[in-house]
Amino acid sequence: MTIDLTVSEEVRALAPGFTHVAVEARGLVNGPSTEATALLLDEAARRLAGRLEGRAPHEDPHMVAWRAAYTAFGAKPSRTRNSAEALAKRALADGGLPRINTLVDVYNAISVAHLIPVGGEDLDQIKGGMRLVRATGTEDFVTMAGGERTVEHPDAGEVVWCDDEGVTCRRWNWRQGPRTRLTEESVNAIFLLEGMGPDSGVEAAGDELAELLEKFSPGARLTVRAPERASERPE
């Protein structure tokens, strides 16, 4: 059974060019970062550098479109960058990309290589379906601050992903909450690849992500879902 994903009409009106692909995966095997995932991240950084040809990430047309969407709901994109732009800046810096765990490394590599926001959520921690909405400002966003659990609230009108328990990611794809993050114990996940405009490349990125998940988790059951269609990959 697949999870319900909905995009509100308010969000569609705000950003008519928004599109997304979801890769639902069950029976995954996660664990610490490996030499193979480290090489994947390094190669992604090289692919990004080739795409940018010396430009800063925010100058890429896809990131320009994302910055416009952030501005439209009241965020300041130079302060709260979308996840792809933030990762790209780290990829090009001296320290390079962080190594988190196998699954996070894989989807971070796809995000950087394609310059597309990609998020991974633990399906077993999601309550009900997932919805992309404009917040009222009263929703709970449970996070950590100084090692302590704390509850924040999004700004009214902010674009957020949420489930029946609360906000799972603030400012579209800026900051994920710890409740649904992929840990080394995660076995079922949904990966969201988000694009702005017809040339974002989300479908190609989704296919590549599915191939990598099959490589790192042989036997996992994958479903690739585009906005207007859904196709299940062979088990």
Disulfide bonds with the S-S distance in Angstrom:
none
